[in-house]
Amino acid sequence: MSLWARAGLLGTVAYCVHGRRRALAEFGRKDSPLGGKDQWELKLVLVLFRHGARTPLRPIPEVEQVEWNPALLEIPAQTEFDYAVTDLAGGPRPYSPYEDQYKKVVLKGGVIAGQLTKVGMQQMFALGERLRKRYIEDFAFLSPAFKPSEVFVRSTNIFRNLESTRCLLAGLFQQQKEGPVTIVTDEAKSEVLYPNPQNCQRLKEINRKRMATMCLQPGISDDLKTIKEKVGINSEKQVDFFVLLDNMLAEQVSGSFLERVHNIFRHAGETALNAG
């Protein structure tokens, strides 16, 4: 792969093109201090994105669960795109401790936690098509088919993120490639694409303190208690807002949301807001 690939795809962070429209407008103005379009040449595009919709990381205890049918994880034909995964030095894919953690949590229906769903795959494919429209069809910046010399692909070593990257590439290049597709990743202990307490002792200490006190703060603890009572969760169970929101969003996006639970959450939320 060329040192200066034309496009870099970094999975799992966020998709950002800050100030894109404003910059393009400035480039197009002849009286702009930046000059006209003919004085500028696009050299590099960096795309950062998160994964698509997924299954919850863990279920809400003592609450009726939706059924996560394995069909919700079926791969749409248009998103298929063969790829290999290597470490930063080009060696075999590193061990992923997160995958072992997810496999220990089996949701109702037999699906394991934290997996990319069909909806998530379609979301990433659609993002790839948007990028294709801009950088292949409009700007002719990239070749219509994937070329290792033009694109560098980096992802965190979590399966849903690797699969999200696959789907984006399938949409970007419409399943066409001229050479192998390689996604580069890193070991969990040294990963830098997310806040990583494994390689930052200070961050680990901050997270531990915040998690211990977060739900004890006035207002937050009262709201959480109200919601747990409405939903029917034993007060002794360790449940925070992240677990509640994670399940709600995952179920809503998949179309599997329980209306009864949704109404309880909405009522509890309104109660908490009114009390505040």
N, C-alpha and C positions, 0 to 999 in steps of 0.2 A: 504494500500500500504506500502511496506517495505520502511524504511527510506533510505536505499541504493538501490534504483532501479538500474537496470543494464544500462538502457538507459534513457537519458533525451532528450525530443524533445521540443525545444523552437522555436515557430513560429515567423515569421515576421522580423527576423534580417538578417542573411546571413548564407549560408551553408559553413562552414569552417572546413577543416582538415589540419591545418598548419603543414608542414613538415612531412606528413604521410609517404610518400615513403622513405624519407631519414631516418626517425626513424626506419622503419621496416628493412631497409637495415643494419643499425647499429646493431639492435637486432640479426640479422641473422649471423653476423660475429663472429666466435669463438674468434678471437684476439681482438675484440672490448672491450673497457673498460666497456661497458655496459653489457658484458656477452653474452652468446648464448641464443637462443630462449627458451630453457628449464628453464632459470632462470627468465623468465618474464611471468606474467599472466594478461590478460586483465580484468580489474575490472569495468571500467565505460566508457561509450561512451556518449559524449554530442554533439548533432546535432543542429545547428542553421540555420535557413533558412527563406527566404522571401516568400511572397505569389506568386502565379502564375500569368499569364497574366490576366489583368482586363480591364474593360471599363474605358474610361477617367473620371477624377474627375469633369471636366466641359468642355463644348464644346468651340471651338474658335468662338467668335462672328463675325457675318457678313460674314461667310465663308460657302460655301456649305458643308453640313454635310453628312457623310456616314450614312447609315441606320443600326442601331443596332437591328437586328431582335432577338426576344426572343429565337429563336432556337440556337443562339450563346451561350446561357447560360444553355442549356440542360445538365443534369448530365449523363455522360457515365455510363453504367451499372456496369462496373468493378470498378468504384471509389466509389460506395455506401458503406457506413460503418456507422452504427448507433452510435451516441455519445451523451453525456450529457455535459453541461457546468456549472461549479460552480465558485464561487469566491474563494479567497485564503483560506478562512476558511471552505470551503465545503458547503456554502450556495447557494442560487439561483444565476443565472447569473446576474451580475450588469447591470444597464441601460447603454446603449451605445449612447452618444450624436452624435457620428459620423454617425450612421445609419440614424438618423433624418436629418442630413445635406445632406446626399447622396440622400435621398428620395425626397428632394426638387428639385433635378436636374434630369429631365427626358430627355434622349437623343432621337434623331430622331429614330423612330421605337418602342418606348415605354419602353425601358430598362432604369433603373436608373443608376446613376453614381457609379463608384467604385466597380463594382461587378465582381467576379471571372467568367471568361468565360470558355467555354468547353476546349479551348486550354490550359488555365491555369490549369484546373483540370487534363488534360492529362500530363502536365509538372510535376505536383506534384506527380502523380501516378508513372511516370517514375523514379523520384527521389527515391520514396519509393522502387521501384524494385531494384535500384542500391544498396540501403542500405541493402535490403534483401539478395542480392547476397553476399555481404561482411560479414554481421554480423549474418546471419542465415545459408547460404549455405557453405560459405568458412570457417568461424571461429566457427560456431555452438555456438555463444555467446548468442543469443536470441532464445527463443522457436519459432517454426514455426507459432504458433497462439499467438495473443495478450494476455498478462497476466498482470493485474494491478500491481502485485508484481514486475514485471520486468521493466516496462516503466512508467515514469512520463511525462505527456504531459502538456505543458504550452503555452499559446498563448495570444496575445493582444485581446481585446474584440471588434474586428471588424469582420464582417461576412465573408468577403473574406479571412481573415486569419484563421478563424475557419474552413472554408470549404477547404482551402488549406491543413490544418493539417489533415482533414478527408481523403482527397485524398492520401496524403503521407502514412498515416496509412494503407489505403486499399491496396496500392502497397507493403508496407513493409510486411504485414501479409496476403496478398491475401484474404482479407475479412474474415479471420478466427480469432475467439476470444474465450477466456475462461474466461469470466467475463466482466463486463461493461467497456466501454471506456469513461473516463472522461477527459475533457479538462479544465484545471484550468486557470482562467483569473483574471484580477483586474479591479478596477474602473478607468475611464479615468484620474481622477484627481491625482491618485497616481501611475499610470503605469510607469515602469522604463525600459521597453524593447524598447523604442524609445525616442529621445530627447523630453522631455515633458515640455513645458512652463507653464503648469497648476500647476506643483509642483516645479518650479524653477523660481523665479522672475527675476533673473539675465539673464537667457536664454530668457525670454520673452522680456526683454528690448533690448537685443542684436538682436533678430530676428526683432523687430519692427524697429530698426535703420537701419539694413541691407536691409530690404524690402523697406524702404523709399528711400534709396540712390542707391540701386543696379543698377537700370535701368537708372540712371542719370550719371553714370561713363562714361568718354570719351571712345569711341570705342564701348562699349556695347550699349549705347543709340543710336549711329549711326547705328549699325548693326540691332537693333530691329526696328528702323524707316524704314530701307530699306526693311526688310522682311514684315512689316505691309503694306507698300505701294504696294509691289509686290502681296501680297495675297488679298489686297483690304479691309483691316481693317481700320476703322475710327481712325484717330490719337488720338482722345479723349478717345477711349475705353482702359480700363486697361487690357493690355495683356502683359505677360512677357514670357521669354524663357521657363519657366517650363510648362506653359499651352500649348505652341506650341509643345514642345518635347513630353509631356505627350500624346497629341492626336496623334502625328505621330507614336510613338512607339505602342500605343494601337491598332491603325488601321492597322499598318504593321503586327503585330503578328496575328491579327484576320483574315487577308486576305481581309480586307474591304477597303484598302487604295485607295483614289481617285488619279488616275494617274496625273490628272491635277494639283491638289494641291501639289503632290509630286514634280513635275517638277518645280513648282513655288518656293517651299522651297529650292530645290537643286540649282536653278539659283540664288536665293537671297543669299544663303550661299556662293556660289562661288564668287559672286559679293563682298560680305563683306570680304572674304579672300583676294581677289585680291587688294581690296582697302587698306587692312592692310599691 
